Amino acid sequence: MKYYYFFAVLISFYFAANAHAATALNVPFTPQSPSGEWVQPWQDACEESVIAMIDSFYHAESLERQYAEKKIQNIFLIKEHFLGYSLDEGADTIVSFINNFLTWEAYVVEAPTIEEITHEMSLGRPVILPTYGRALKNPYFRAGGPNYHTIVISGFDDETQEFITQEPGTQFGLDYRYPYARLMEAMHDFVPGRYTETGRKVAIFTRRQADISATTDGDRDGLSKEEELLHRTKLFHGDSDGDGYSDGVEIEFGYSPLVHEQTLPLGALVKERYDPRVYLLSSAGKQHILTEAAFLGHNWVWSDIIEVGPTYLDGLKNGPSIS
């Protein structure tokens, strides 16, 4: 028995001695061309793909090929609608897009150190790195690689002195490793005219909560980002329910920005967000369902209840209660 104990101690010492500081975040991966068609717009979709990957990470969702393609296309559409058409965007534009139209936020850090970047991984926050693509020396890149390229840093390995990345520029980019020194050398912000090699040294740090971006109003609907998140409206669409009224106006006058209330059919189950009372819409008006037993007794389902605005609900006549 004592020999077994001695052997177990030796094993534990071995693994302790060979352990090293390494952290890898589970950031979903997609190449910038999910279908493998390396033509426009996918050829220059690195910015959109890194945004899609981190967005999926912060929403704890997977990124299968078809969904990744749709997600990147949606980012294209939002970007072009609000910012105009372009093939490449620098760090400031990427940050502006994230802070205005996505639930998380980002900020530019000038000349970050390896320690500052790895610290973000330790806190569970992936980093977007703008680079002079040719300096990455990625063997999977065509013709030496792009002039400008963005990647996601999702981890690090101090033992091997490597960053672990989600590299959208190749189908083989899942957990792709770059040496610390090479990535720090390649770090450059976009400069038009193929001068990215001279761009400033910056990285884009991200975080789940919206603090510095809480007051933005990217879709100009009268609601701040903080208010949009509270009311669950779309950050990139001023009229989330498509009823012809902006989200800000509907909130101001007590209607739901998520439901076109005037089109609700008879038989719908409705309630106001901060009021527990549930009503049935009928030809008699709104009928209060008095008890849980009455609700279940009619074989209604809780998930079918629609949240409506207080002004809409108050405007309905009261019908007989349901017990």
Number of C-alpha atoms within 10 A of each C-alpha: 6 7 8 9 10 10 12 12 11 12 12 11 12 11 10 10 9 9 10 12 9 18 18 18 19 15 26 22 29 28 25 29 25 23 14 13 11 15 10 10 14 22 15 21 25 27 27 23 32 27 23 24 26 26 21 18 20 18 12 12 12 14 19 12 16 10 13 24 20 13 20 24 18 14 21 19 14 16 19 12 12 13 12 10 11 10 12 18 21 21 24 15 13 21 21 18 21 19 26 22 23 21 22 21 23 26 19 16 15 11 14 16 12 14 9 13 23 23 15 18 20 17 10 19 23 29 24 27 27 30 30 27 24 18 20 21 14 17 10 13 14 11 8 14 18 19 18 28 29 32 22 28 31 29 29 27 18 13 11 14 14 19 29 24 26 31 28 27 28 21 16 14 19 17 21 19 21 21 15 17 12 14 23 21 14 22 27 29 26 27 18 13 7 12 14 22 21 13 18 17 20 23 25 21 21 23 19 16 13 19 14 11 23 19 15 21 21 22 22 16 19 18 24 20 27 18 18 22 16 9 16 12 21 20 26 22 17 23 21 21 18 14 16 10 16 21 28 20 17 17 18 12 12 15 23 25 27 21 17 16 19 8 8 13 10 13 12 14 25 23 19 21 14 9 9 8 13 22 26 22 20 14 11 13 16 25 21 20 18 14 13 10 11 13 18 11 10 9 9 12 10 11 7 10 16 18 20 21 22 18 15 15 19 12 10 13 11 15 16 11 12 14 12
